């Protein structure tokens, strides 16, 4: 009776069992579907998607940089050859050596007028912001710091628009520029200052043919007198006899680079950086950067510490901003140091994408869970309703002629009717058997009462007989019998107990599984220790002992 409440709590209704089974089946099917989609690559984490997107952008950016600098190198080689030919042609026509250009304003002006047309044409044909030619000569070698002054031409495009072909004269004779409609720059100067020209001495010291391996890319520097930053694609002017006349090349400014190399992408904020980096530090101050075609662009500044996040992503941490991106070394010139290309997105965009992915996944899971619960509840209710109605009919007292809409329930009705009839027959038989058993019980009770009376009479007679025989027993022998019981061995005590319980010799031999000679041996020891001569005497003393115990414990 106490178990029933626990069973009541442990049971579940058919509706909830069916609901749970359907829910489990749905969960298994959804898990199998999700596993299949995952194995087929339909699911991917935000980290993996970001790494793939940035890796693709890196391929585009690297291909763009390689193609761009190779094209610029070819144009630089062509420019060097053209300027060298024009220079030597001018010297040949004037019948002077190159050294006579120094301190000769006439010849320097003539040379600049001779080469400026080709320099303008080369600049307009290039995808660069400027072009220059710098000669190892000066107008006046007697002024102070003249050893740092170099004559030449430096032209710049007036804007970053491709269709705008207007040029500005940054360095060189103003009269030479006027002949070609070139306006002087607001920071115009007549000559170059070699100490402000990046890596000038190093570039000259490494100048050697062939030109195909002589071009170099300078570090990012600020153009003197302006806030514009740029790098130079430089190449020496080498004469037929090996004379180094100077340098020429193209300028790629930061503003022109970010306009010309904007990257097509679906990312709203992205930075592509071309710079130097060593020992886990990326120097954004000495590199060129560009952004996306239509989107927010914010160039990083200062040093960025580099930390590998795994999965193809790298964390770039700066003093004010942090980025997530990919990193790759690129080789853009034969003798130039290795440059590093980086494609970055703000870390907050990456964090927001992760949060968005988590929220979308959570909402999708909740939606699926809600739909699953609603479907399971609806179908379990729809399935179980006719069963509940049929069960209600089963509980009713009169279900004759009832037909449900479920074949199994109708079969159950027929089975239950047959069971009811069988139970009625069984009940009638049990009632008759009960009556017969009651009569037999009364008869046996009468017999028991009579036997009880006889037993009580026999017990009284035995008690009187035992009392009478007690008078015939020698007290000293009886006391020796009682003391001898404690001296019996376990085996002897067991055989003694068999005798007390009324077992015969044959019974003891069977129970103890011993031979008759062994039993005689134990009997001899038992008789000797108890001080008796026969089994009859032993049983007599035992009866007296039990009588004494009963009298002490009524």
Secondary structure, DSSP 8 states (H G I E B T S, - for coil): --HHHHHHHH---HHHHHHHHHHHHHHHHHHHHHHHHHHTT----HHHHHHHHHHHHHHHHHHHHHHHHHHHHHHHHHHHHHHHHHHHHHHHHHT--GGGGTT-HHHHHHHHHHHHHHHHHHHHHSSSSEEEEEES--S-TTSTTGGGEE-EEEEEESSS-TT---EEEEES-HHHHHTTT-EEEEEEESSEETTTSTTHHHHHHT--S-GGGT-EE---EE-TTSS-EEEEEEEEEE-TTS-EEEEEEEEEEHHHHHHHT-B--S-SB-EEEEEEEETTEEEEEEEEEE-BSSSB-----SEEEEEEEETTEEEEE-SS-EEEEEEEEE--SSSS--EEEEEEEEHHHHHHHHHHHHHHHHHHHHHHHHHHHHHHHHHHHHHHHHHHHHHHHHHSS--TT---S-HHHHHHHHHHHHHHHHHHHHHHHHHHHHHHHHHHHHHHHHHHHHHHHHHHHHHHHHHHHHHHHHHHS-HHHHHHHHHHHTT--HHHHHHHHHHHTT--HHHHHHHHT--HHHHHHHHHHHHHHHT-SSHHHHHHHHHHHHHHHHHH--
